[in-house]
Amino acid sequence: MLSDGVIALVPVDPAQAQQLAEGNCPLPAVIDYPHAATATTARIFRDSLGIDNWVPGFGVHLIVRLDDGLVVGDAGFHTPPDQRGSAEIGYGLAPSARGFGFASRAVRLLTEWGFAQPSLSTIIGETTADNLASIRVLERCGFTRVKGSTDRVRYRLQRAGR
């Protein structure tokens, strides 16, 4: 578990991934979590658990608000790092938990943990061009815009010294 004193990131195990894929949160959560995107993320993660290259830590984590112990969202890496040392990060919050900095805190915790892993040198973040909140999270966390189109934007964060 990763924590900054305000939130904790709790790794999701295979049984919990199945619960999330079915739309149920395995821990106490705010009323508007999980949301539709959570089930999709959990299904992708659950389906990747049988792949030989799955690495613990490079998966879904529940974002737990420490002041009340409730799950407010999820964040994690889509896959382990590829051969170039790159992995994509994703995150989502319950609507009631947006605007409090939880996504930025989760991304910072994941990037710190990720860059402590020798196999990871680059973290990618991608979102829709109209998702200004997600863009602000990436920029606040030090990501640099590297690519964009009319509907998608891509950001990158390099490990220091690379």
C-alpha positions as CSV (number, residue, x, y, z in Angstrom):
1,M,0.0,0.0,0.0
2,L,1.2,3.5,-0.9
3,S,0.1,6.6,1.2
4,D,0.8,10.3,1.5
5,G,-1.2,10.8,4.7
6,V,-4.3,12.0,2.8
7,I,-4.9,9.1,0.5
8,A,-3.8,5.5,0.3
9,L,-3.5,3.4,-2.8
10,V,-4.6,-0.2,-2.1
11,P,-3.6,-2.7,-4.8
12,V,-6.4,-4.7,-6.3
13,D,-6.0,-8.5,-6.2
14,P,-7.7,-10.9,-8.7
15,A,-10.8,-11.5,-6.6
16,Q,-11.3,-7.7,-6.1
17,A,-10.7,-7.1,-9.8
18,Q,-13.6,-9.5,-10.5
19,Q,-15.8,-7.6,-8.0
20,L,-15.0,-4.3,-9.7
21,A,-15.6,-5.8,-13.1
22,E,-19.1,-6.7,-11.9
23,G,-19.6,-3.1,-10.7
24,N,-19.1,-3.8,-7.0
25,C,-16.4,-2.2,-4.8
26,P,-14.7,-4.7,-2.4
27,L,-14.1,-2.0,0.2
28,P,-16.4,0.7,1.7
29,A,-16.8,3.4,-0.9
30,V,-18.6,6.7,-1.6
31,I,-22.0,6.3,-3.0
32,D,-21.1,7.1,-6.6
33,Y,-18.2,4.6,-6.9
34,P,-17.5,2.5,-8.8
35,H,-18.4,4.2,-12.0
36,A,-18.8,2.7,-15.5
37,A,-15.1,3.3,-16.4
38,T,-14.0,1.4,-13.3
39,A,-15.7,-1.8,-14.5
40,T,-14.0,-1.5,-17.9
41,T,-10.6,-0.9,-16.2
42,A,-11.1,-3.8,-13.8
43,R,-12.0,-6.2,-16.7
44,I,-8.9,-5.3,-18.6
45,F,-6.8,-5.7,-15.5
46,R,-8.5,-9.0,-14.5
47,D,-8.0,-10.4,-18.0
48,S,-4.3,-9.5,-17.9
49,L,-3.7,-11.4,-14.7
50,G,-3.3,-14.6,-16.7
51,I,-0.5,-13.1,-18.9
52,D,3.0,-14.2,-17.9
53,N,4.4,-10.7,-18.0
54,W,2.0,-9.3,-15.3
55,V,4.0,-7.7,-12.5
56,P,2.5,-6.9,-9.1
57,G,2.2,-3.2,-8.5
58,F,1.6,-2.5,-12.2
59,G,-2.2,-2.8,-12.0
60,V,-5.3,-1.2,-10.5
61,H,-5.2,0.5,-7.1
62,L,-8.2,1.7,-5.1
63,I,-7.8,5.3,-3.9
64,V,-8.9,5.4,-0.3
65,R,-9.5,8.8,1.4
66,L,-7.9,8.4,4.8
67,D,-10.0,10.7,6.8
68,D,-13.1,8.4,6.5
69,G,-11.6,5.2,4.9
70,L,-13.9,5.4,1.9
71,V,-12.8,4.4,-1.7
72,V,-13.1,7.5,-3.9
73,G,-11.6,6.2,-7.1
74,D,-8.9,4.1,-8.7
75,A,-5.5,4.6,-10.4
76,G,-2.8,2.5,-11.8
77,F,-0.7,1.3,-14.6
78,H,-2.4,-0.3,-17.6
79,T,0.4,-2.8,-18.0
80,P,3.9,-3.5,-16.8
81,P,6.7,-1.6,-18.6
82,D,7.3,-2.5,-22.2
83,Q,10.8,-3.4,-23.6
84,R,11.6,0.4,-23.8
85,G,10.8,0.9,-20.1
86,S,7.5,2.7,-20.8
87,A,4.1,2.2,-19.1
88,E,0.8,4.1,-19.3
89,I,-1.0,5.4,-16.2
90,G,-4.7,5.9,-15.7
91,Y,-7.0,7.3,-13.0
92,G,-10.6,8.0,-12.3
93,L,-12.6,9.5,-9.4
94,A,-16.1,9.3,-8.3
95,P,-17.9,12.5,-9.2
96,S,-18.3,13.4,-5.6
97,A,-14.5,13.2,-5.0
98,R,-13.4,15.4,-7.8
99,G,-11.8,18.8,-7.2
100,F,-10.0,17.8,-4.0
101,G,-6.6,16.9,-5.4
102,F,-7.0,13.1,-4.9
103,A,-6.1,12.3,-8.6
104,S,-2.9,14.3,-8.4
105,R,-2.0,12.7,-5.2
106,A,-2.6,9.2,-6.6
107,V,-0.6,10.0,-9.8
108,R,2.3,11.3,-7.7
109,L,2.4,8.2,-5.5
110,L,2.3,5.9,-8.5
111,T,5.0,7.8,-10.4
112,E,7.3,7.8,-7.3
113,W,6.7,4.0,-6.8
114,G,7.0,3.4,-10.6
115,F,10.3,5.2,-10.9
116,A,11.7,3.2,-8.0
117,Q,11.3,0.1,-10.2
118,P,14.3,-0.5,-12.4
119,S,12.2,-1.6,-15.3
120,L,10.4,1.7,-15.7
121,S,11.9,4.9,-17.2
122,T,8.9,6.6,-18.9
123,I,5.3,7.0,-17.8
124,I,2.7,7.9,-20.4
125,G,-0.7,9.6,-19.7
126,E,-3.3,10.0,-22.3
127,T,-6.8,11.6,-22.2
128,T,-9.4,13.2,-24.3
129,A,-8.6,16.7,-25.4
130,D,-11.7,18.1,-23.7
131,N,-10.9,16.5,-20.3
132,L,-9.3,19.6,-18.8
133,A,-9.3,18.2,-15.2
134,S,-7.2,15.2,-16.3
135,I,-4.9,17.4,-18.3
136,R,-4.4,19.6,-15.2
137,V,-3.6,16.5,-13.2
138,L,-0.9,15.4,-15.6
139,E,0.6,18.8,-15.9
140,R,0.6,19.3,-12.1
141,C,2.5,16.1,-11.7
142,G,5.2,17.2,-14.1
143,F,4.1,15.4,-17.3
144,T,5.0,17.1,-20.6
145,R,2.6,17.1,-23.6
146,V,4.2,15.2,-26.4
147,K,1.4,14.5,-28.9
148,G,-2.1,15.6,-29.6
149,S,-4.9,15.5,-32.0
150,T,-8.3,17.0,-32.2
151,D,-9.7,14.4,-29.7
152,R,-6.8,12.9,-27.7
153,V,-3.7,14.3,-26.0
154,R,-0.7,12.4,-24.8
155,Y,1.7,13.3,-22.0
156,R,5.1,11.8,-20.9
157,L,7.1,11.9,-17.7
158,Q,10.7,10.7,-17.7
159,R,12.6,9.3,-14.8
160,A,15.1,11.9,-13.6
161,G,18.5,11.4,-15.1
162,R,17.2,9.9,-18.4
